[in-house]
Amino acid sequence: MFRRRFRYLPLLFLPLLLGAAEAGHGVPPEQFFLVLISILVFGKVFGELAERIGQPAVLGELLAGVLLGIIPADGTMREVIQLLAEVGVAILLFEIGLETDLKEMFRVGPSATLVAVVGVITPFVLGFLYWILVLPDIGTHAADVTDTMVAIFVGATLTATSVGITARVLTDLNRIHTPEARVIIGAAVIDDVLGLVILAIVSGLAAGAALSLFGIAMKFAVAAGFLVAAVIVGNLVAPRLFGLIDRMRVRGVLLVSAFSFALLFAALAALAESAMIIGAFAAGIVLSSTNQFDLISERIEPVADILTPIFFVSVGASVDVSLFLPWSESFNPSVLAVGGALLVLAVIGKVASGFSVGYGRNKLSHLAIGVGMVPRGEVGLIFADIGLRRGILSSEVFSAVLIMVMLTTFIAPPLLKVVFRRAAPPLESEPAPATEEAAELPAASP
């Protein structure tokens, strides 16, 4: 009802939004401009409303996509917006990389790795066992698809973590420099590496391929190796390169160079069969050690302010609200019940990962770390979409997984705000990692 009521608001000033595109004439610039204006303006308006009620701005941007239905479901316009969204999340991770102290990342490395591993294995096992033991009757799959294959795909969809959602919330809350945040970001990046391995496995299963341990190990080595190699090589090249760029006089050359550097690393990561956001994150880490760091960080912010809301509004627009409406043809109580069960398992599996670290001398907020790993976002949708397209997941099972993905995405921002308000120190007392002395402080919350 809400989406039906609000989704036509943008059309008051977007006449014939998709007419030309559907007629096969491409996307006229004026229509694209108006859609882009709608995304940015409504994203900021809803972000402001979210902050007015004490929630992170990203929650408002997600809701803007859900309620207004600005972005077309398919077609050329959708593809263009999706490309801009990819740029937006890459720049977001580039910003996070710029703000990351590499010494602190190494310091929390073992903790982040443990959180990532537990946060992948636990939800997978929970999802797999749930499906095998309960065998929910919500749709039929092909005769050659076994219940075990369906259970593997369902478990795989629970393993993902959307680092973009959590990173944006931590930034909104000014908690990106807390020890918990460093563990979360590090774990989320490692989670993406593990996610690539799992994606390769489930894709192979869907295609009927026989997978070997060597093939799985190679996939992991490539994904992890790219991140390490990018940081090492980048640190050798970037200081000299940006020292040269800094002496150039043409307007905006530093910003353009940093922006291009981030996209280059993202593209190289994709070509190396790793995740683009890992490349963008590595680019930020590399440039954080250059003499031009302060200027780059200052000048990239306005770019991120424009591009990152596109990503979050587009994630919200992928939500099918009709799944929750009793009068809708898509509504199915059984699907809703299974989606609710998967939601509970998804939350438990990730929150449990937070309790795997933070004991002894360097105490951490277990709940803050666990909740930070909860949102699935677009990553969970990718896993589910593969299963649907390959005929392993029925439309009903896909809808149940979609409910889990949507709700973990939306409950994470307000939950993070609550737990970080209790766990993290006030902003004025947070450690400032800009100096060498600050980097040597113990990585522990008071």
Sequence and secondary structure as in RCSB ss.txt:
>XXXX:A:sequence
MFRRRFRYLPLLFLPLLLGAAEAGHGVPPEQFFLVLISILVFGKVFGELAERIGQPAVLGELLAGVLLGIIPADG
TMREVIQLLAEVGVAILLFEIGLETDLKEMFRVGPSATLVAVVGVITPFVLGFLYWILVLPDIGTHAADVTDTMV
AIFVGATLTATSVGITARVLTDLNRIHTPEARVIIGAAVIDDVLGLVILAIVSGLAAGAALSLFGIAMKFAVAAG
FLVAAVIVGNLVAPRLFGLIDRMRVRGVLLVSAFSFALLFAALAALAESAMIIGAFAAGIVLSSTNQFDLISERI
EPVADILTPIFFVSVGASVDVSLFLPWSESFNPSVLAVGGALLVLAVIGKVASGFSVGYGRNKLSHLAIGVGMVP
RGEVGLIFADIGLRRGILSSEVFSAVLIMVMLTTFIAPPLLKVVFRRAAPPLESEPAPATEEAAELPAASP
>XXXX:A:secstr
 HHHHHTTSGGGS TTTTHHHHTTS   HHHHHHHHHHHHHHHHHHHHHHHHTT  HHHHHHHHHHHH  S SSS
HHHHHHHHHHHHHHHHHHHHHHHT  HHHHHHTHHHHHHHHHHHHHHHHHHHHHHHHHH   S    TT  HHHH
HHHHHHHTT   HHHHHHHHHHTT TTSHHHHHHHHHHHHHHHHHHHHHHHHHHHHTT    HHHHHHHHHHHHH
HHHHHHHHHHHHHHHHHHHHHT  STTHHHHHHHHHHHHHHHHHHHTTS HHHHHHHHHHHHTTSTTHHHHHHHH
HHHHHHHHHHHHHHHHHT  GGGG TTSTT  HHHHHHHHHHHHHHHHHHHHHHTTS  TTS   HHHHHHHT  
 HHHHHHHHHHHHHTTSS HHHHHHHHHHHHHHHHHHHHHHHHHHHHHS  GGGS  TTSHHHHTS     
